Amino acid sequence: MRQMTVGQLREKYAGVFGESTNARNKQWLVKRIAWRMQANEEGDLSERARRRALEIANDADLRMTPPRPPKTFTGSDDRTITKKLKVQPTRELLPGTTLRRVYKGRAVMVTVLKDGFEWEGERYRSLTAVAKAVTGKHWNGFHFFGLRNGGKS
């Protein structure tokens, strides 16, 4: 039977069971036909086995409603639009954040305040002012603390 086509197996099924089938699964057809042929040759289930099967079936919880068919989304790829967004980095720092930079062997720690920045007990209006106080030269504060290039100074 394993060499037979699905069509041939369906014909054999109809001959053995006396009714047609819509099944197209070859393995299932082979198993069902082999079981039925064996049952016809050697006899069906015993009366005791049939009673036990009925007892089990009566005790089983039966589903009263059929399962819902799976949701299908046809053409969902046609409805999906993908757009690339360029996220702008923010220059806004949260109050309480501590910025750290080592400059000429000295650790520079700046605390972000609500209305400015604090370094060594003094308040500054901008990071640029802090950078100038630290280096004595004009530096962009964001560049000095590595906030422009992902933390690399």
N, C-alpha and C positions, 0 to 999 in steps of 0.2 A: 504493500500500500504506500510505502514511502516514495516510490517512483511514480505514483499516479499524480495527475494534475488535480488542482482544486475542483475543476469541473467534473472530472471523473469520480472524485471522492464524494461530491454532492449527489451524483447519480447513485453511487453505491449506498450512501446514507438513506436515500429515498427507498431503495430496494430492501434494506435491512430493517428500517424503522416503519416503513409504510407511509411515510409523510415526507414532504420536502423540507429543506432548511435554507435559511438565508445566510448561514455562516460561511465565511470565506477563509477562516483560519485553518490552515492545513493540519497543524499539530492537533488542534482540538477535534477536527473531523476524524483523524486517524484514531485517536484515543476513544472517541465515542463509538465509532464503528467496531473497533476491536472489542470493546466492552460488551456491546450488544450481541456480536457474534458469539462471544464466549458465553454470555447469559443464555442465548438460544440453544447452544450446544450442551452446556452443562446444567442448565436450569437457572432460574432467576433467584432472587433473594428468598430466604426461608420465611415462613410465616412469622416466626419469632423476631427476625430482623426487621420485617415490615412493621410489626407492632411497636418495636422500640423506636424506629424512625418516626412513627406517628406521635409517640409520646414526646420525643424531643421537639418535634415541630410544634406541638400544642403548647409546650412550655416556653418556646422562643418568643421574644418580643418582636412583633412584626411591625414593619414600617408602614404607616397608613397613607403617607403621601409619597409620591415618587420623588427622587432627588431632582433638584433643579438642573437644567442643562447648563453647561459652562458658558460664561459670557464670552462672546467672540467680538473682537474689535477688527473689523475689516477696514483696510485702508488707513490704519492708524498712522502709518509712516507718512502718508500724504498729508495728514492733519498736523503733524509735529513740525514745528519751526524751531530751528536751532540758530541762535544768534550769539556771536562772540561779543562779550562786553569787556571793555577796558576799564579796570578798576583803578581809579586815581588814588594814589597813596595820600593819606591824610597827614596834615602837619599839626594836627591838634593833639596835644599831650594831656593826659589826665592828671589832675592835681594829686600830689603824693608820690608820683613816679620819680625814681632816682636815676639820674643819668650819670654814667661813669666813664671816664676817659683817662688813660695814662698819657701824660704829656711830659717829656723829658725826664722820665723816671719818677714823676710825681703823680699820685692818683688825684684826679679832679672829680669830686662828687657834687652834683648839682641836684637840688630838689625842685620839682615843678610845683609852683604855687598856683592858687586860683587866679591871681593877677600878676604873675611874673615868675621869677626864679630866685633861688637862694643858694649862695655859695659862700662858704666860710663866714656865716652869720650876716652877710650883706644881701640885700635884695636888689635884683636887676630887672629891668623891664623886658629884656629880650635875651635869647641865647647868644646872640651876636655880641651883646654887651658883656656877657660872662666870658665868652671866648677872648674878647679884647683885653679884659682884666687879667685873664690867665696868661696870655701870650705876650701882651703888650703890642700886638699888631691887630689889624683888622682881619677878622675871619668871619665867614658865614657860620652862625651858631649851629645850624643843622648839619652842615658839612663837618664842622669841628667835632661834634659828638657822634658822627657816623650815622645820622638819621636819614641821609639822602641815599646812601648806597648799601642799605641792608646791614648796617652795623659795622662796616669796615671803615676805619678812619684813614 
